[in-house]
Amino acid sequence: MTMLRITAALLLGLSLTACDEEQGRNEPGGLAGPGGKADDADGAELDPEIQMTHLAAVGACEATARRQRENTSALRYAERTEIEESRLRCISDANDGVRSALAATLQITAPELADDVDDAFNEWRTEHGRLCGALVEAHELAVEKSISAVEVGCAAEAELRLAEAVEAFADLGGARASGPDIASRYETCHQLYETAIADLDLGPDGSAEDPGVVEAAREQAEADAQQVLADCIEDELEEAIPVLSERVVETYPGREEAQVNEAFARTLDSGSEGIGQVCDVLGYSTPDGGPVRIQECRTAAASWRHELMGYIVPEVGPSTEPAPAEPEGE
């Protein structure tokens, strides 16, 4: 099975929807995935159908919501809100469907985390709900009734990012998906990461050391470099606070800009800490898990939060434009 991106879920969902209409099936979870089980001596034996069912369910949720939005005017905000509420419930159900599979792997790879899956998912949802609630106050339609569709849509986007995190960092019996393209999206931060990797001091080459000790040191050094990358991206999120606060104060003249700045900073800090619980769980939900996978998840989660900021206020989202070329020397 080739590496899958979560966007494949949408395409798969579209094809399944068409198939369901032809055969009279309505449940996206009814997909019959490839048979057999993932056989890994260091992890749980998970049927690849678990992953295929998850992808199919998320894809069907997205396909249905897209079709409904295309046939519903943005002026009909109540109906648009209902569409996003249904989308949120649909993706949440799909994500909840893999919790037992994650726990099964954790029972082998990190038993102390096996009972934390539910709390971690709840923490992700709580922290992203707070972020969405704070961001909508900076939306141009913050005081309009139609803002309800935007806020619920933000929560649905956050749930979609949880699905991406599961596909990218957990073992569901099939190939894992790719995370966000950090190198091209955050060039400066990635340069810091590369510098940290280049400066790794692993001590002796291992000839006179226990190979296990050397490998543990290498893994920790890689995790430290990934932490530098994640922290840098989170710093970029905080750079958007003045723009967000200015928009909030314009809409709510009674607010003090300093207090709004502080509130946004608390929301981002709390989110970083809370979302880390999901990364702890997902980072060990695979036979090759560990500190590096946890930090890679943190990096991706920071990028996904940046996307959510752009969903509400496009000008503070991650840039999709390539960096300007360096001027040639004379």
Disulfide bonds with the S-S distance in Angstrom:
Cys61-Cys90 1.92
Cys132-Cys154 2.02
Cys189-Cys232 2.03
Cys279-Cys297 2.25
